[in-house]
Amino acid sequence: MKSHKFLVLAVLIVAVTGTLTFGLRTQAAPPAPDKLTDQQFWSFSKDWSEEDGVFRSDNLLSNETSFQYIIPPLLKTAKQGRVYVGVGPEQNFTYIAALKATMAVIIDIRHGNLDVHLMYKALFELSKDRAEFVSRLFSRKRPDGLTDKSSAEEIFSKFLQADGSKELYEANLKAIDDLLMKKHGLPLTAGDLDGIRWAFGNYYQFGPAINYNSSLSANVPPEIVGAIGGGFGGNNGVTYASLMTAEDGSGENRSYLANEEYFRFIKDLETRNLIVPVVGDFGGEKAIRAVARYLKGIDATVSAFYLSNVEQFLVQDGKWNTFCSSASMLPLDESSSFIRSGRGRNAFGGAGVQNSSAANMLQELMYCRPR
């Protein structure tokens, strides 16, 4: 009888223990926070940043004609629902939406890129749909007939025919500043306000036909932007409109403005403060490493790291080994992927990279050591 009671008790203990263990498993650290407070957002952006740096252009938009081509193969290797790291302006939104990132950190040596992303943050939060977003971004009145079912081609075809409005520009600029400073309480400096005004003014001036070289061909940016020259962008006819209406090589448009689902995904992340812009040199010893420490602390994993063609400059400047060491500190697994674009030398100084390509981060960083 005693043995029977002992057996029953043992079974109950196992059952309860199993339930508790299962419960603990299901409460493991999430892949990213559900949201960041305004204070956390600003603190991360500032604390992870390095000193402002410079580059040869302000880079208000990409000039990568086939940046979507890598998405179909990337989705076969990189896992969705993880953290995304990138560089540069709007192309990140397309990759973030495709990877369904739970959080994103955008690291760029130019302070101007941080201000561009603050501008985008405000515009996403202010806009209820893609047509309103494009209207606000380029300070043009919303054309009649556009709905949430309109294609990117329909939206940009109509906005390309619309004239810019100084009245809308001024009203939208005030709305951007108010949302960032009054709603979110971000203590923007006079330099940040200049950087936002510079970027937003160029989108207004050139409209959806803006290209990589438009801004620097017009006038000199404020010092905080971090651009030291112009005319190097390889414009090749790429405009904002053409980038947003491009396709992935198989006929599908995957740009972040291709449909309302992609747009709302980015809008939701921005609203929850989960796209964090940071000033950082890929060849520096702070920004990437600070991000790595934070992500490891919340048990997150990087799905993809978009490099553009930055590595060619790291190689030229003798900084690639430092970058390699820093990147190896990020929380990675066998599916974590680098995304590259443009011409230039790859991570190991080998053959030039043409257009977009992806590579396994663990394999490329396996010989790097944190230092």
Secondary structure, 3 states (H helix, E strand, C coil): CHHHHHHHHHHHHHHHHHHHHHHHHHCCCCCCCCCCCHHHHHHHHHHCCCCCECECCCCCCCCCCCCCCCHHHHCCCCCCCCEEEECCCCHHHHHHHHHCCCEEEEEECEHHHHHHHHHHHHHHHHCCCHHHHHHHHHCECCCCCCCCCCCHHHHHHHHCCCCECHHHHHHHHHHHHHHHHHHCCCCCCHHHHHHHHHHHHHHHHHHHHCECCCCCCCCCCCHHHCECCCCCCCCCCCEHHHHHCCCCCCCCCCCCCCCHHHHHHHHHHHHCCCEEEEECCCCCCCHHHHHHHHHHHCCCCEEEEEEECHHHHHHHCCCHHHHHHHHCCCCCCCCCEEEECCCCECCCCCCECCCCEEEEHHHHHCCCCCC
